[in-house]
Amino acid sequence: MKEVRVCEAMKSPVETSSDGTVLHQQDGGTKSRQVPIWEKSNLTLEEAAAYSGIGINKLREITNEDKCKFVLWVGNKRLIKRRLFDCFIEQAYSI
């Protein structure tokens, strides 16, 4: 059974499936499924900043280094490999 509620931030109806996944109404009337951050294998800089509490500028600085093992470049776009990023954070004393 689906529950319909209004998301205050989006000011639009939001449906959730029985497993809690949020379904968003697209402009064309189709529904898209948003994957929770903890289930994604790669994160955008914005998602990684929200996930870790580290600022976007600091993440850019860290991922610009050649020795950074948790960055994945897709053209000019950089994605953060979440599992390796978690290991990096666990091993880091300071950033």
C-alpha positions, 0 to 999 in steps of 0.5 A: 500500500502506498502512502501519499503525503506532501513534502514541505521542501518540494511543495508537491505530493510525494509517494512512498512505497512499502519499503520507504523508498520515495517516489517523485512525480516527473514533469511527464507524469512518470515516477522516478525512484530515489535511491538512499545515499547509503545504498549508492556506490558513487556519490556526487560532491553534494551528496558526499558533503551531506553524507560526511559533513565535510564541505564541498570545497574541502572535498574538491581539494582532497579529490584534486590530489593524484593519490586520492583513491576514492574519486572517480572521474566521469569526463569532468564530473567527479564522483566519490566512491562511497565505500572507499570514502568511508575507509578514508574517513575512518583512517583519517586523523584530521582533514 
